[in-house]
Amino acid sequence: MSAREVYLAADPVNAEIVKDMLADRGIAAHVRRQHLWGGMGELPANLYPGVWVDAADYERARTLVVQFEAGPMDAGPDWTCPGCRERIEGTFQACWRCQHPRPTD
């Protein structure tokens, strides 16, 4: 299968944030060029890190990246873990105590 670049990051940290955000939503992603970023200004090439996904996931991933670029995503309401009944803040996608995934409504 082929891969497509879904996000061109300003630095490796933002690339990893986007990669993890996509993974949390079930989209496998990987970062390319993260190790070359340190050569900015020294090498004559595009050295910005890019986040790549499988071509089949591109449209869904791009929608999430556009939301990310627009600013903080709506965290949603706090929720109760169905595994251990711990109260979890809305920003978390899994329980900090038992790692049970956030239920989908």
Buried (B, 14 or more C-beta within 10 A) or exposed (E): EEBBEBBBBEEBEBBBBBBEBBEBEEBEBBBBBBEBBEEEEEEEEEBBBBBBBBEEBBEBBBEBBEEBEEEEEEEEEEBEBEBEEEEBEEEBBBBEEEEBEBEEE
